[in-house]
């Protein structure tokens, strides 16, 4: 396993393992500077705080993979939060209906983006920037002069995002199922490669990867269980990441997304339905942004004019990039959203515990983003910059 990892790093391939190591180093540094950071209670809060923005970042990963960008994800999340709060509290709708309507509005916004970009050829940067302004204005119109609407603390949405935690025994069942699934999937894949006379993954590599999955899942469960445990909202986020990861790796749609981001013209010549995939990518991105807004409204038990505003869309994009998704398209993973948001939120959380103001947090986050872009640019360079030149 380690020989394969070294080969991939040497050949400038993207892998999440160095990012996980970097996250562990960040945690060690923050824990050494501020011992409060390492407390189980703080890490539980950190995990819950990461969910809503992480869900938004997951959608951003998809549009970055096709070589596009969506600047309106924060505004769409704020609009969805306003729809849920106002329709449930002022119009008397059932909360579940309000959530479905908010998600549908997010999907509709993404469909408009996708059609105008794929069919008409409008630049995504400008279009989504305009969408940011429109969605923000509509959000303020919905909230009205009051500007803020509270959700009851006993509503299922607030309970789900704030106080609902997985029982410890069930969390361990989830870990066991995930580890067993990883082992079975890799063994089946190995047998298929052997049957096709392809080079199979070694037994040692399979054992190493399975052990890594077991450690990555078991250590957080064991530590967080010392306090409230693993939140159901975090489980939802991980399930979404896992689902998108399978779709990207195991379906024609996912392979098409990577092909479009790598070379749009070549993907079209290969028979990939480029326009359809671009539209679906934007639909999923905006729907996830709306879901992130719904979760944020539950987390804060309110929606106001600042929900989804400020630097939220920048943090979501930064999380995707820091997690290893290329700004140039074609390279990245659904797990980039999870790792990236943990890096961003850990830095923000640790600096807050050090009593440093928001300006320092912005500077440090910006520096981390620049480092991620530099690494991404280096990885895209050919190993021999003079390859193909005639002397």
Secondary structure, DSSP 8 states (H G I E B T S, - for coil): -HHHHHHHHHTT---HHHHHHHHHHHHHHHHHH-GGGGSHHHHHHHHHHHHHHHHHHHHHHHHHHTT---TTHHHHHHHHHHHHHHHHHTS---HHHHHHHHHHHHHHHHHHHHHIIIII---HHHHHHHHHHHHHHHHHHHHTTT-EEE--TTSHHHHHHHT-B--HHHHHHHHHHHHHHHHHHHHHHHHHHHHTT-----HHHHHHHHHHHHHHHHHHHHHHTTTT--BHHHHHHHHHHHHHHHHHHHSHHHHHHHHHHH-HHHHHHTT--HHHHHHHHHHHHHHHHHHHHHHHHHHHTEEETTTT-TTHHHHHHHHHHHTT--TTSS---THHHHHHHHHHHHHHHHHHHTT--HHHHHHHHHHHHHHHHHHHHHHHS-SSTTTT---
